């Protein structure tokens, strides 16, 4: 990887006809993420929608994942966790190859079928800072989506 950050398709995942995340205008902060497969989101339920892509980024950054505003208006879907955080060490994890998964919650009154290739979220590269008292935990990521939380 020559650049500090970027997207690529997850190896071994069908991405035929899909695009890598892209900004839609020169002034856009977010890179649109697309549904890798048609996904049904039942009323009142949450579905993890695969994107078929993973992201690499330097230490000290994360990819913030936000729902596209049209998702709520058009489909009555919201991001189940408010804002997703994709850490730098999520890239290539053994559970799912680092594939970005988007948890969408159907708050409407009818099931929603998202077609393959639908723009579902946007990723914004974000720098973060740690405190001067920060200490390494010595722990390494051992899993995929939602794996860093304590019990």
N, C-alpha and C positions, 0 to 999 in steps of 0.2 A: 504494500500500500504506500504509494508515493505521497498522497495528500494526508493532511492531519485528520480529516473527517470525510465521511461519505457513506453511500448506500451501495449495496450489491444484492443480487438475488441469492437466496439461501440455496446452497448446492443440493441437488437431488429433488427440488420442489418444482412442480409444473408452473412455469411463469410465461408460457407461450402467449403472446398477445398482450402481456401486461407491461406497464412502464415502471421504471425506477421512480422513486419519489422526485418530484420537481416543483419548483416555485412557478406559479402561474403568471406572475408579473415581476418586473424588475424590483418593485418596492415591497413585495411579499416577504414576510419573515418566515412563514411556514412552508414546508415541503409536503405536498399532498401525498397521502398514503392510500393505496387502493386495496379493495377486497380481492384476495387471491382466488376465492371460490364463492359461488352463490351460497348465501347463508340465510337461514330462516331464524328470526328472532321472535319467539312467542310472546304474547301479551304478558307483561309483568315479569318476564324472564331476562336473563343476561346471557349473551352469546359471545364467546371469544372468536373474533373474526381474524383469520390469518391474513397477513399481507404478502407473504412470500419474500420479504426483504429483511435484511439485517443492517445494522449500522456500526461503523467503527468511528471512534472518536478518542481524543487524547484524555489522559487523566486530568481531572479538574473540570470536565464537562459532562453533561448528560443530555439526552434528547427528551425534551418535554413534549408529550403527545396530548393534543387537544382535539376534541370533536370538531368537525366542520360545522359552522353555524347553520348551514342548510339542512344538516341531519335532523335537528330537532324540528324544524319547520316542515320539511318535506316528509319525513318518516316518523316523527315523534320518538326518536331515539336519542339517548344521551350517553355520555361516557360514564360508565358505572363507577369509576374511581375518581371522577372529577378531572384530574390531570394525571396522565401516566408519566412515569419516570423510567427511562431506559438508561441504565448505568453503563459505563464504559466496559465493565467486565461481563456484561451480558452477551457480548459478541461471541458467537461460536460455542455457546455452552452446550454440554452434552445432551441435555434434555430435548432441545428443539433446534439446535444449530444457531440459536440467537434470533430466530424469527420474531419479528415484532407482531404481537397479538393485541387486538384492540377490543376491550370488553364493552360491548354496547348493550344498553338496557332499554327495553321497549316500555315506555310509559304511556303508550297509546291504548286504543281499544280494539286493535286488530293486529294479527300477525303481520310481520314485515319480512319480505324476501329481498335481500340486498343482492343485486346481480354481480357476477364476477366483473371486476374492473371498476366498480363504483368507488368514487372518492369518499372515504369514510372518516378520515382524520387528517391532522397536519402535525408534522414534527418540527419543533423549533430547537436549534442547537443553543444550549444554555450553559454559561460558566457558573460554577459555584465556588464557594470559599469555605474553609474550615476554621475553627477557632484556634487560638494559640495553644490551648491546652489539649488539642486533639491528639489522641494516641491511636496507633494502629491496633486493630483487634487481632491481627494475625490470621484472620479467617479469610478463606477464599470461597468464591461462589461455588455451590455444589449442585445447583439446579437451575431450572428455567423460570418461567413466569411466576412472580410472587414468591420467589424462593429465599429472599434475604430477610424476611420478617422473623421475629422471635416467637416462641410459643407462649 
